[in-house]
Amino acid sequence: MAKIERQHPIELDAEIRKRSFKEVTDGFDEERALIEASRCLNCKNAPCRQGCPVEINIPEFIGYIKEKKYFEALAAIKKTSNLPSICGRVCPQESQCEKYCIRGRMEGPVAIGTLERFVADRFLHEDIEVKMPERIGKSVAVVGSGPSGLTLAGDLANAGVDVTIYEAFHEAGGVLVYGIPEFRLPKEIVKKEIENLKKLGVKVELNTVVGKTVYLDELRKQFDAVYLCSGAGLPMFLNIPGENLNGVMSANEFLTRVNLMKAYKPGAATPVKIGKHVAVVGAGNVAMDAARTAMRLGAESVTIVYRRGKEEIPARAEEVRHAMEEGIEFKLLTNPVRIEGDGVVSKMVCVRMELGEPDASGRRSPKEIPGSAFDLECDTVIVALGTKSSPIISESAPELEVSKKGLVIVDEDNKTNLDNVYAGGDNVTGAATVILAMGAGKNAAKAILKMFEGK
């Protein structure tokens, strides 16, 4: 087995990118892509595939790259994934497909995600003719236009089903447009992928809040099936004194205003105020996005505050590396207990932590070190502790079974307790990854088609 070093995508210099919303990585050029593709061993049992929630035939599409058959490579990906340009950028490949790559035992796994992006981006702005599938006389309503809903819509539309997506915001894309920053996922890419779905006959109804402007029982009467994928957009807070001061906001609100409402652009209708010294509480991908966005909005300093240690950071290693390169400070084993200020944030009182025994999740539980309190000077606090599902739909449809945490309960086919009503994505699992939400959409699409066939 010849040793070939893993190729790395071209990245903007940290000093330039930390003040710019331009995309951080440019992906592979053709030369790097061909070298990286040559590293694939085309394993007979394709262990990489077991890590892909949407079951892309990875050796097949990489094989086409080796032959410079790029359109065929894209077609191979699109057999199971409708959003390759997106997945190639934001999926945690290191814990999914690349985790099982045989090359990983040597000089590093094949850069599967970057190769997927390379193929998809080559044709992103080309007007590829799409043949409208023959209609089968069935219709499905999709509640939410995030990755789970878009995936299901694409699979069903390709099977001849009439699909209508209902989106609460004024723009489709869900977390892809309101949660993930422009420098990680340019919004033009999301728009292009949605345009491709519309070519298949998918309709998108914007500014429609299911549970307020239209109700679930109405959709059940109008459509042959309904798929609930409204995500998890309700932020969680610290519940500590001072959290109501001006200058404290959730990462969800902050990123939505910046990404969806374009608050980073001069003259924005809904500007967002960022102080000189920003503290971000949490260390997941959303926390990294919030911290790096705050830096780009002009903050002099940005500090990540996290109650566990470096080994427990849940964010992708790449996002943590990018944040560190951009000058973001990490205060680990640190927990906020109080926010102070005269109407406006001036500091956050924190305590030092140490790790004890593992908790229910298997991670070591942090506990406070007595007498370790200290002040962290800041004028903005962004809380990035995660999100939960909004109760709007379940409160308007009390017959729908939900868990104590408000998550929709489904079976292995993503079916709820209601006839012909399915659900998937973050409103079922809680906040998770884009690719897992897509996997739920694919699973539900298969189940709905089987139901239509009477199986």
ABEGO torsion letter per residue (X at the ends): XBBBBBBBBBBBBAAAAAABABBABAEBBAAAAAAAAAABAGBAAGAAAAABAAGBBAAAAAAAAAAGBAAAAAAAAAAABABAAAAAAABBAAABAAAABAAAABAEBBBAAAAAAAAAAAAAABBBBBBBBBBAGBBBBBBEABAAAAAAAAAAAAAGBBBBBBBABABBGEAAAAABBAAABBAAAAAAAAAAAAAAGBBBBBGBBBGAABBAAAAAAABABBBBBAEBABBBBAGBBGAABBGBBBAAAAAAAAAAAGAABBGBABBBBBBABBBBBEABAAAAAAAAAAAAAGBABBBBBBABBAAABABBAAAAAAAAAAGBBBBBGBBBABBBEBGBBABBBBBBBBBBBBBAAGBBBBBBBBGABBBBBBABBBBBAEBBBBAAAAAABAABBBBAAGBBBBBAAGBBABBGBBBBEAAAAEBBBAAAAAAAAAAAAAAAAAAAAGX
